[in-house]
């Protein structure tokens, strides 16, 4: 399909609450295909539709092994998954901490603590309903991407001091480019 530009902070679209998908049809499947292409081109593991400027409750995730920009990722190891209208039903009391990054906040990372597990329901690309208990990196990534659908960024989960440092480092990096 197409590799689309990724919306970056401080773009106000990243703070929008995305609208539910009313009907899973070819336009949504085309959106998913564009999102997957864009995610792979940016070497990411997850992408929410709002990150390409579309305020729909759609996200894609592929936790398969990432490669460097100089390598081609073999199609055989790709396993992209689409989550349409995802909703967190419950979360564990147990927490886990990951160093999170975001394609909308390039090359910036911070330790974020989230629930270690979450129960999620969603629709797939055929409009079929699913529900599953997620853990590990998939649970973290799902929570991160659903946050995007609600206008929340990973830097909203860290202290103001750390958030300001991330934003300043990004501004310095952009100025140097």
N, C-alpha and C positions, 0 to 999 in steps of 0.2 A: 504494500500500500504506500504510505508516505511517512517520512520522518518530518515531524513538525517542530517548530520552535518551542522551547520550554519556558514557561512564565517563571520569572525570578523575582525575589524580594527586591524592592518594596512594592511591587505591583499589587494594587488593591484587590484584584480578582482573587488572589490567594486567600483573602479573608471572607469570601462569599460562602454561604451555605448552599451546597449543590442541590438541585431539584431531583426528585425521584424519577426514574425511567418509567413511563406509563406503559410502553409496549416494547418488548424485545423484538426488533425487526432488523432488516438489512442495514439500516442507517446506524444502529447500535453496533452491529457486527463489524461494519466498516470502521466505526470509531475505535472499537477494540483493536482491530488490526493496525490502525495508525498508532495507537498507544503502544502496542507491543513493539512495532518497528522503532518508534521514538525511544522507548526504554532501552532497547538493545543498542541503538546508536549512541546513547549517552552512558552505556555501561552501568545501568541501574538495575535494581532488583524489584522495584515497584514504582508504579506511576498512577496517579489519580487524574481523571479527566480534566479537572480544573487546572492542572499543571500544563495543559496545552490549551487553556482558555475556554474549555467547555464545562459549564456548570451543571453537569449531570452526575448522578451517583453511580459512577462506573470506575473501577480500578483494575489494574492488572498487576500480577506478581509472578516472578520466576526466580526462585532461589538457587537454581542450578549454578554450578561453578562459573564464576566470572573470568573473563580473559582480559589481557591488556589491550590497549588501542591498536597495537601492531599485529595482533592475532585475529583470526577469524574464528568465531564460535561455531563449531560444527552444529548443523541443524539437529543432529541426532541427540544431542544432550540438552537441547532447549525444551522446556516444559512450561510454557506460559499458561497462566490461568486467569480467566476473567471473573470478576465478582461484580454483579449488577445489583444495585440497591442493597449492599451489604449492611448488616445490622448486628451490633454486639448485643447478645442476649444476657450474658453474665461474664464476670471476670473472677479470677482466683484472688484470694487474700495474699497468696505468695507473690512476691515481686521478683523481677529480674532486671538487670541493668545491662544495656548495650551501648556501644559507641555508635550513635546514629548520625547519618548524613542525609542529605536531601538534594535531589536534582534541581530544586528551586532555590537552594542555598549552596551553590557549587563549592566543592572542596573544603567545606567546613563541617566539623564533627564535634559532638558533645555527648557525654554520658547521660543517658536518659533512663529513668526507672519507670517501669510500667508493670501491670499485672503479668505474671509468668504464663498464664493460660487465659484463653477467652473462648466462649461459645459464640459462634457466629452463624447467621443464616443469610443466604444470598440466592440470586438467580444466576444461572449460567447463560451462555450465548444462545441456547435454544429456548430459554425462558423457563427451564426446569428449576424447581426449588431444591435447595440443599441446606443442610445444617451440620456443623461439625465442631468438635472441641479442638482448638489449635494450641500448640505450645511451642517453646523455643523461638527461633528466629522468625518462623511464620507468624506466630502470635504477635510478636513485636512489629513486624512489617505490616500486618493487617491493621493493628491499632494505629500505626503511623499514617497509613493511607486513608483509613476512615477519618482520622483527624482532619486530613486535607478536605474531605467532603464536607466537614463541619466548619471550615475556615480556621483551623488550628494548625500551627506549625510546630515541629519538634522543639524549636527554641522557646516555645511558650511553656515547656515543661522544665526549663532550667532557670536558675536564679537570674535576676535582672543583670547582675554584674557579668555573669558568663554570657548571657544573651548579647549584651552590649559589646563584649569582646569579639564574639562571632561576627556581629554586624560590622564592626570596625575592621576586622581582618579581611572580610569580603570586600569592603570598600577600598581598602589598600590594594588588594589583589586586582580589582577592576581598574584602579588608577594606574597600576604598573603595566597593565596589558596594552 
